[in-house]
Amino acid sequence: MSGIVRHLGLSDRGNGRYEAFADSGDSLFALAFNKPRDQIDFVLDVPRTAEQYEDLGRRVACAQSMAQALGASGRQRRPRAVGGHDRHRIAPAGHRYAELSQAGLTAGGAAALRVFR
């Protein structure tokens, strides 16, 4: 598993969590192994990920590569296959970014990272 994760360019964050970073070092998304349910979660951590990096396509591509390498299928928590024209509708984060902004916080900014540590 660690070989696949490294091949996908994710960094080990400990405790079964891995993270994808932009070239700038900013967080893009996290991957977590959920052993009780035998699944892998790809998570956009809105407070840690600046809105400019919210790119569902990267998460979906990484999830599909992982599923292919493991001989598994990629599925959303609500049972609907990941892919195709539905990509833009999965896990919309725009309202979360707006809520942060209304609270005076910028996603990925120092204050948001302190509040949501």
C-alpha positions as CSV (number, residue, x, y, z in Angstrom):
1,M,0.0,0.0,0.0
2,S,2.8,2.4,0.9
3,G,4.3,2.0,-2.6
4,I,1.0,2.9,-4.3
5,V,0.6,6.0,-2.0
6,R,4.1,7.1,-2.8
7,H,3.5,6.5,-6.5
8,L,0.5,8.8,-6.3
9,G,2.7,11.5,-4.8
10,L,1.1,11.6,-1.3
11,S,3.0,12.4,1.8
12,D,2.7,10.2,5.0
13,R,1.1,12.3,7.8
14,G,1.0,9.4,10.3
15,N,-1.9,7.4,11.7
16,G,-3.0,6.1,8.3
17,R,-3.4,9.6,6.9
18,Y,-1.7,10.8,3.7
19,E,-1.8,14.2,2.1
20,A,-1.4,15.7,-1.3
21,F,0.3,19.0,-1.6
22,A,0.5,21.7,-4.3
23,D,4.0,22.7,-5.5
24,S,3.7,25.7,-3.1
25,G,3.4,23.3,-0.2
26,D,-0.2,24.1,0.4
27,S,-2.6,21.2,1.3
28,L,-4.8,19.9,-1.6
29,F,-6.6,17.0,0.0
30,A,-6.1,14.1,2.5
31,L,-6.4,10.4,2.1
32,A,-7.3,8.2,5.2
33,F,-7.6,4.5,5.5
34,N,-10.7,3.6,7.4
35,K,-10.1,0.0,8.6
36,P,-13.4,-0.8,10.3
37,R,-15.2,-0.3,7.0
38,D,-12.4,-1.4,4.8
39,Q,-12.4,1.8,2.7
40,I,-10.2,4.7,1.7
41,D,-11.5,8.2,2.2
42,F,-10.4,11.1,0.0
43,V,-11.1,14.3,2.0
44,L,-11.0,18.0,1.1
45,D,-10.1,19.7,4.4
46,V,-11.7,23.1,3.7
47,P,-10.1,25.0,6.5
48,R,-6.7,23.7,5.5
49,T,-7.1,23.9,1.7
50,A,-7.1,27.3,0.1
51,E,-10.1,27.8,-2.3
52,Q,-7.8,28.2,-5.3
53,Y,-6.7,24.5,-4.8
54,E,-10.2,23.1,-4.5
55,D,-10.0,20.8,-7.5
56,L,-12.3,17.9,-7.4
57,G,-10.7,16.5,-10.6
58,R,-7.4,15.9,-8.7
59,R,-9.2,14.0,-5.9
60,V,-11.2,11.9,-8.4
61,A,-8.1,11.1,-10.5
62,C,-6.2,10.1,-7.4
63,A,-9.1,7.9,-6.2
64,Q,-9.5,6.3,-9.5
65,S,-5.7,5.5,-9.8
66,M,-5.8,4.1,-6.3
67,A,-8.9,1.9,-7.1
68,Q,-7.3,0.7,-10.3
69,A,-4.0,-0.2,-8.5
70,L,-6.0,-2.1,-5.9
71,G,-8.4,-3.7,-8.2
72,A,-11.3,-2.0,-6.4
73,S,-14.0,0.4,-7.4
74,G,-14.3,4.1,-6.6
75,R,-17.6,5.0,-4.9
76,Q,-18.9,8.0,-3.1
77,R,-20.3,7.5,0.5
78,R,-23.8,8.0,-0.9
79,P,-23.8,5.0,-3.3
80,R,-23.2,6.6,-6.6
81,A,-20.2,5.8,-8.8
82,V,-17.5,8.4,-9.0
83,G,-16.7,9.7,-12.5
84,G,-18.1,11.0,-15.7
85,H,-20.4,14.0,-15.7
86,D,-21.2,13.7,-12.0
87,R,-17.7,14.8,-10.9
88,H,-18.7,18.5,-10.5
89,R,-21.5,17.6,-8.2
90,I,-19.6,15.4,-5.7
91,A,-18.8,17.0,-2.3
92,P,-19.3,20.7,-3.3
93,A,-17.3,22.9,-1.0
94,G,-18.2,26.4,-2.1
95,H,-20.7,26.9,0.7
96,R,-18.0,25.9,3.3
97,Y,-15.6,28.4,1.8
98,A,-18.3,31.0,2.0
99,E,-19.0,30.2,5.7
100,L,-15.3,30.5,6.5
101,S,-15.2,33.9,4.7
102,Q,-18.3,35.1,6.6
103,A,-16.5,34.2,9.9
104,G,-13.6,36.3,8.8
105,L,-11.3,33.3,8.0
106,T,-9.5,32.5,4.8
107,A,-9.2,28.8,4.0
108,G,-5.6,27.7,4.1
109,G,-4.7,30.9,6.0
110,A,-2.8,31.1,9.3
111,A,-5.9,32.0,11.3
112,A,-8.0,29.2,9.9
113,L,-5.2,26.7,10.5
114,R,-5.0,27.8,14.2
115,V,-8.8,27.6,14.7
116,F,-9.1,24.2,13.0
117,R,-5.9,22.6,14.2
